[in-house]
Amino acid sequence: MPADTPRYVHLEEGPPLGGQIVRAISSIVDEDRDELAPLHGTIDPEALETVVRDEPTQFVSVVYEGFHVTILNGTRLVVRDTDSIYAELAGVSNVLVPTTDRTDACTELLTPYPPEWENVLSVSFDDPTVHLEGHPAETGIVTVGGFTRSTSQSSTAPARTSGAPDLPSVASVADPTDLSALESAIADQLSAWEGTQNPTVVCFHSITELLQHVDSTAARRFLEALTREISAADAIAHYHVDADSCPGPELDALESIVDVTVERGATDLRVREP
């Protein structure tokens, strides 16, 4: 597998999508297009074109010539190693992360695409910092409870430079027990980004903090509703929890709500086996 992935490609209007996929792979493996396997041996190019161009689907993924290829909103291609965590999480909307550390797994899970191709939403009971190399297309912050420092002035706000996107959209939920208000604040931001060309990625920090304010039954109902909302919005969210302070049955219940659990392996992120 070539080492120079991921590769990000802007699609052209007009040329067939299948041909642009082949050309992108060819540029990576440095082979003539005729030396690659025909795309139609993997997928019907005309059917793929129909799905991508005519259906309101944000992400369509195929595997071709040993590469994982994602077509993003019919406008961009992302080519990855099939062994990458992002390829493994293709089609996944909700991920549980059994750590409250945001400087490692969080950063990787927030960047399945280049930050400038993404809308990033941070939902936090404490510090809404997101650690990214680069500026998201749009940034949203929902603060919960007593964290009231001015996000636009605080060092916790995503850094901005000249020519960067506007300051984050900020919503505050003063009462951490008001789960209806919290769900509405998140839903409002997801709705505000409907119809954009960028996927939405969400960090929820954290379930551990949530459980300090409401009982496990209320938290579970809230998370079940939120994960459905995330899936319906074609967003990608990860939820932090301190596994060391979470009883086994409670952690099992949380894992039953999300699609997968991701944890840090010896060298990289991996999906926990069932």
N, C-alpha and C positions, 0 to 999 in steps of 0.2 A: 504494500500500500504506500503510495507516495506520501512524503512528509509535508508537502505544501498545501495542506487543507487545514481549516476550511477555506473555501474560495467563494467570494461574493460577486454576483454578476447581475447587472441591470438588464432586463429583457428589452428587446427592441420591439416596436410595434410593426406588425406586418409579417416578418419571417415566421415560418412554422415553429411552434414551441419545441417540437421534437428535435428539429435541426439545431436549435440553440442549445439544447441540453447536450447533444452529441458534441457540438463545437466546444462547449465549456469543459467537458471531460477530456476531449482531445488536447486542449491547451495544457491540461495538467499532466497527462501521461506522455505528451510530446510525440504523438503518433498521428499519422494521417487518418482522416475520418474513415476511409475505406478499411482501415485495419481494425477498427472497433467493431464489436458485435452489433448487428442491426438492432435498433431500439425496439422495433416491433417484435423482436424475440422475447422482450421483457414485458412490454405493455403496448396496448393499441394506441399509437400516437394521436389518432383522430379522436378517440374517446377521451384521452387525457386533455386534449385541446378543448373539448366541449366542457368538461368538468371545470377546468381552470378559467376559461373565458366566460362561460355562461352561468355558472352556479356561484352563489354567494359564499364560497368556501375560502377561508383565509389561507389554510395550509394544505397542500397536497404533496405527499412524499412517495418516491419510488426508489428502488435500488437498481443501479445500472453500472455494469462494468466494475463491480466491487465498491461503488461509491453510493452514499446515501444522498439523494437529491431532494431538496424541498423547494417547491414552487410557492412563493409567498405573494398572495393577493394578485397573482397573474402578472406581477411587475418585476419580480426579482427571483434569482436563484441562489440557493445556499448549497454548496457541495461539501460533504463531510466524509471523513473516515467512518465506515460502518461500525467501528468499535468505539466511537466517541459516546460520551454520556448523552449528548444532544440527540444523536441518532437513536439511541436506546429509548429516549423519552419522547420520540416523535408521536404525536397524537395524544399525549398525556396532558391533562389540564391541571390536576391537583396533586401536589407532592408533599409528603411529610418529611421534615428534616429533624432528626432527633438530636439537635444541639441548638443552643441559643447564640452560638458564635456566628456573627454576620460577616466576618472578614475573609472567609474562605469559601465554604459551600455556597453561601448566599450570593457572593459575587458571581460565581460561575453560573448558578441557576438563574440569575437575573440577566444573563447575556447569552441566550441561545442564538442571538443575532447581534450585529454591531449595535451599540447603544443608539446611534443616530437613526437606526431603523425601528426603534422601539418606543412605546409609551410605558413608563415605569411608574408604578403606584406602590408607595410604602405605607403600610398600616402598622402603627406602632403605639405601644403603651408607654414607651420611654423615649428613646432617641431615634428619630426617623431617618438617620443617616443611611444613605445607600452608597456603597463603595464601587464606583465604576470608572473604567478608563474611557473617558469620552462623555459626551453630553447626550442624554436621550432626546428624542424628538419632542416628547412632552413628559412632564413630571407631575405627579400628583402625590399629595401627602394627606393622610388621615391620622390625626393624633387623638389618642384616647386617654381620658382621665386627667391626671395632674400635670402632664407635660405641656406647658403653656408658653415656653420661650418663643419669641418671634422667629418663625422659620425663615422668613426672608432676610433677617439680619444675623441669625445665629450661625456659628461655625458648623452646626449640624446640617445646614441646608446644603444641597448639592452645589458644588462650586460652579460659578458662572464666569465666563470671560466675554470680552467684547465680541459681538456677533453671535453669541450663544442664544438658544431659545429663551423665551420669556421665563420669568420666575415661576416656581411651582404653583399649582393650584392647591390651596390648603383648606382642609375642613377639620373642625374640632368637635369631638364628642366629649362633653364635660363629664358625663356620668358613665363610668365604665360598666355599670350594670344595665344600661339602656341598650340592649342588643338590637332592638328594632331601629334605633337611631344610627347605630354603627352599621348595620346592614344597609340602611338607606344611603348613608354617606358613601359607602363603597359602590353601591349600585349607581348612584348619581355620577360618580367619576367614570365608571365603566360606560355608562350611557353617553357621557359627553364625548367619549372617544369612538363611538360607533361610526362606521363609515370612513374612518381614516385608513390610510394605506399601511399603517404600522400595527404590528401585533402588540398586545398589552401583556406585560409581565408584572407580577404582584409579589411583594414580600409581606407576610403577616408575622409580626413579631410582638408577642408570641402567644401560643396557646397556654403556656405556663402562666403568663401574666393574666390572661383571660380567666383562668381557673382560680385565681386569687380573688376574683370579684363575683363570680357566679358559680353555681354548683355544676357538677359534671353533666347532669341531664339538660340544663339550659344551654351549656356550652355545646353539647352534641347537636341539639336541634339547630342552634345558630350555624354551626359548621356545616351541617348537612344542607341547609338552605344556601349558605355562601358558596359551597362547592358546586351546587347546581347553577348558581348565578355565574360563576367563573366559567363553567363549561358552556353555558348558553351564550356567553359573550366571546367565545373562542379565545379566551385569555389563558395564561399559564401562571399558576400561583404556587408558591411554596409556603409552608407553615412551620415555623420553628416550635420545638417543644424540648424542654429539658428532660431527656429520657431518664436521667439518674434520679429525678424527683417525681417521676410519674410511675405509679404502680403498674405492674405487668398487665393486668386486665384492662386498666384504663388506656394504656398505650395500645393494646390490641384493638380496643374500641375505636380509637382514633385512626389506626391504620385501615380499619374497615370502611372509613368514610372517604379516604383519599384513593387515588389510583395506584400510587406506588410510594414506597419509602426509599429515600436516597441517603446514603451515609458515606463517610470518608473511608476509603480503603487505604492500603499501604502507600499508594502513589497517586490515586485519583478518586473521583467520585464513582460510586457504583450503586446500582439498584439492588436493594436487599432482596434476597431470594425469599419466596413465600415459605 
